[in-house]
Amino acid sequence: MSHPCPGNRVAEQTPRLEIRNLCRSYEGRRVVDDVSLAVRPGHVTCLLGPSGCGKSTTLRMIAGVEMQDSGEIHVDGKLICDTRTRVPPELRNIGLMFQDFALFPHLSVFENVGFGLNGDRAARARRIREMLDRVGLGQFENAFPHELSGGEQQRVALARALAPRPRIMLMDEPFSGLDNRLRDGIRDETLDILREEDAAVLLVTHEPNEAMRMADEIALMRGGKIVQRGAPYNVYNSPVDRDAVSFFSDINVIRGTVHGALTDTPFGRFLAPGVPDGQAVDIVIRPQHIKIDFDRGGRGPNPTSIDGSPALGVVQRSRFMGSESLIEFRMEHDGSTLRATVPNVFLPQPGLKLWLMIRRDRCFVFPARDGRAAG
């Protein structure tokens, strides 16, 4: 019986890519601020955030096309770049995929995939055809990029990036130029190939759905910083603040004031542990977690420990969204607006009174941004 070597266990724990405390400023403005993360072989980490948050700049520093002001970049435990040491981009064994694919229009598909490959002609040809077969384009090796669809061009770009067997793959919004109908299938195919190649993947996107679909870990960026990291399920269901909730979905916000670690609202009391008395809080709930019930002669459903107390709302408008309906309510207690989504087709007429309840286990309570008590 063979036993695993302790050294192998250590090697398995070493991240393929690790960045430590990266910083970058432009004209006195810090665009990447103390960013650290690690990516293991065969895993996909997604830098997710709005435009201008610093995620693409982070990618360019890892690729070596831009220099950090401070911080370190390590590959397989070895330092490749700090403010004194710098391995050139072409020696980092890092693959790149960008939004525009960057294919050479005057080269055939075969020549595009082979660009940058070393070795003798026969070995290069074998690797090119292996990668074209892998992405399902073996029959197009003599075609030119303009003769291909957007999805086919994306797969050529993937084959070219993977042909040199990079240890790390950096992807900057690589699917944003694709038709929505093609995007999901091509993302799934790409993910399968990347994992087969055992590359460590760092994907940049501003689309939460893409991050949720592809990533093993999401690093949520805002204002040059990583504000939250974790598995997609945890980032979605345990958000660090109100902005983290709203980045992934529409939200409703109910304002309240804390007294004795409790907040009174028309929907009942909410726990607010650790929040001082008199502090205003925002109770945040997603539209899909609001329950709707019919009015029964001025009475709604009975309060429960899970759903709290019902509050009466008047339908302002309702819209069919395909797999669900979106209903907007004006709440009778204060005139505020709440939005609810329900599965299938439910389109109540404007003016109809309905009772709303909100799931306690699906609400998030955060200190209000302005700190003022509710009026």
Secondary structure, DSSP 8 states (H G I E B T S, - for coil): -----HHHHHHHHS-SEEEEEEEEEETTEEEEEEEEEEE-TT-EEEEE--TTSSHHHHHHHHHTSS--SEEEEEETTEEEESSS-B--GGGS-EEEE-TT----TTS-HHHHHHTT--S-HHHHHHHHHHHHHHTT-GGGTT--GGGS-HHHHHHHHHHHHHTT--SEEEEESTTTTS-HHHHHHHHHHHHHHHHHTT-EEEEEES-HHHHHHH-SEEEEEETTEEEEEE-HHHHHHS-SSHHHHHHHS--EEEEEEEETTEEEETTEEEE-TT--TT-EEEEEE-GGGEEEEE-BTTB----BTTTB--EEEEEEEEEE-SSEEEEEEEETTT--EEEEEEES-----TT-EEEEEE-GGG-EEEE-SS-----
